[in-house]
Amino acid sequence: MQDLIDSMPFARELGIEVTAATPEEVRGRLAWSERLCTAGGVMHGGVLMAFADTLGAGCAFLNLPEGALTSTIESKTNFFRAVREGHVEGTARPLHVGRSTIVIQTDLSDAGGRRVAQVTQTQAVIGPR
């Protein structure tokens, strides 16, 4: 799974690390860095969304039929707290695996285990050509 993430230049640029990957759950970590922040040393919400989208896409990928591809077609994020240090842990789990879409929920928490954000995304299942 880390090879899949490493094949995505933006995910590689962010420094996303996959720590576990099965079709039932993909886990990852993203270290806080000043370069990923907005004002006041707060990790940018777009970075958190990209982290969740990357883990969610990986989870969807592991649930695809052979030869299919996926792409995010919808995403919704709820933010609960700021990240000013440490790292963010993410866990992506499928809520629905269907023939045409896969819905993933990704929970993000800070280094202290407090919920940072929750992201629900829909991934299209794109059949082989």
Secondary structure as the mmCIF struct_conf table of DSSP 4:
data_model
#
loop_
_struct_conf.conf_type_id
_struct_conf.id
_struct_conf.beg_label_comp_id
_struct_conf.beg_label_asym_id
_struct_conf.beg_label_seq_id
_struct_conf.end_label_comp_id
_struct_conf.end_label_asym_id
_struct_conf.end_label_seq_id
HELX_RH_AL_P HELX_RH_AL_P1 GLN A 2 ASP A 6
TURN_TY1_P TURN_TY1_P1 SER A 7 SER A 7
BEND BEND1 MET A 8 MET A 8
HELX_RH_AL_P HELX_RH_AL_P2 PRO A 9 LEU A 14
TURN_TY1_P TURN_TY1_P2 GLY A 15 GLY A 15
STRN STRN1 GLU A 17 THR A 22
TURN_TY1_P TURN_TY1_P3 PRO A 23 GLU A 24
STRN STRN2 GLU A 25 ALA A 31
HELX_RH_3T_P HELX_RH_3T_P1 GLU A 34 LEU A 36
STRN STRN3 CYS A 37 CYS A 37
HELX_RH_3T_P HELX_RH_3T_P2 ALA A 39 GLY A 41
HELX_LH_PP_P HELX_LH_PP_P1 VAL A 42 VAL A 42
STRN STRN4 MET A 43 MET A 43
HELX_LH_PP_P HELX_LH_PP_P2 HIS A 44 HIS A 44
HELX_RH_AL_P HELX_RH_AL_P3 GLY A 45 LEU A 62
TURN_TY1_P TURN_TY1_P4 ASN A 63 ASN A 63
BEND BEND2 LEU A 64 LEU A 64
HELX_LH_PP_P HELX_LH_PP_P3 PRO A 65 PRO A 65
TURN_TY1_P TURN_TY1_P5 GLU A 66 GLY A 67
STRN STRN5 LEU A 69 PHE A 79
BEND BEND3 GLU A 85 GLY A 86
STRN STRN6 HIS A 87 VAL A 97
BEND BEND4 ARG A 99 SER A 100
STRN STRN7 THR A 101 ASP A 110
TURN_TY1_P TURN_TY1_P6 ALA A 111 GLY A 112
BEND BEND5 GLY A 113 GLY A 113
STRN STRN8 ARG A 115 ILE A 126
#
